[in-house]
Amino acid sequence: MAKIDLDSRVMLNIDQVSKLTGVRKSTLRYWEKTFEEFLKPKRTESNRREYSLADVEKVNTIKRLIDEEHLTTLGVRLRLDQFSDDFQGN
């Protein structure tokens, strides 16, 4: 029996990601613009955001950098450049 890669098929809407991560929807939209090279959820035909589990991991990374390491937007960008090789999956 072939192994099914569910991680690549699971897609969450912005409300679900907000509830999972504790990040407000408006903040997710802001981060999408601010860190566009790193966080870019897919869009449906009706232009709704669809986040993969890898996107959720990226959101958690940004949240940790801001909340725990107290980095500014510039600091987060610099750190994300270092992490970019780890997140090449999206």
N, C-alpha and C positions, 0 to 999 in steps of 0.2 A: 504494500500500500504506500503510495507516494505521500510525502510530508507536505502539507499545505502551509504556506507562509502567511499566516493570518495577520501578522504585524503589518505587512504591506497592503493588506486589504481593508483594515479597520480605518474608517474615516469618521472624525468627530466634528460636530459643528462648534461654533464659537461659544455657545452657551455651555456645552458639555466640557469644553476645555477650560472655561472659566471656573466651573464648579470643581473640576479635577485638580486644578493648580492653585486655586485661590486668587487668581489674577483677574481683575475686572475686565469686562469686555472692551471698554474704552481704552484701557491700557494695552490690551492685546493688539488693538487696531493701531495704536501709537507705535508699539514695538515693531509691528509689521512695516511701518514706514521708516522708522529710525534704523532698524537693523535689517534692511531689505535684502542684503547680500546673504544673510544668515537664516532669517525666518521668512519663508514665503509659502504660505499654505496654498493649496490648489483652489481653483474656483469652479463652481458648477456652471452649467449653461445659464442659470438665473443669477450668476455672479455672487453666489453665497460661498463663504469660506469653508473649506474642508481641510481639517488638520489630520495628518497622519500621526502615528505614535512617535515617530522620529521628531515631528514638529512639537509634540507635547514635551519631549525630552529637551528640546531647544528652549522652549518657554521656561521650563524648570531651571535650566542653566542660567538664562538671563535673570530670572528671579533671584537665584542664589547669589549671583555676582552683585546685584544691586542691594539685596537685603542683608546678606551675611558679610560680603566683602566691602560693602559701602562704596562701590565704584560709581563714578559719574558715567554719563552716556559715552563720553570719549574713552574712558577706562574700559567700559564694557566692550566697545568696538575693538579696542586693541587686544583685549583678552580673547574675544571671539575669533580674531584673526589667527591666534595661536591654536584655538580649538578647531578651526575650519577643516583640518585634515580628518579629525575624528567624526565629523558630521557630513562626509561626502555622500552619504546615502540618499540625500534629497536635493 
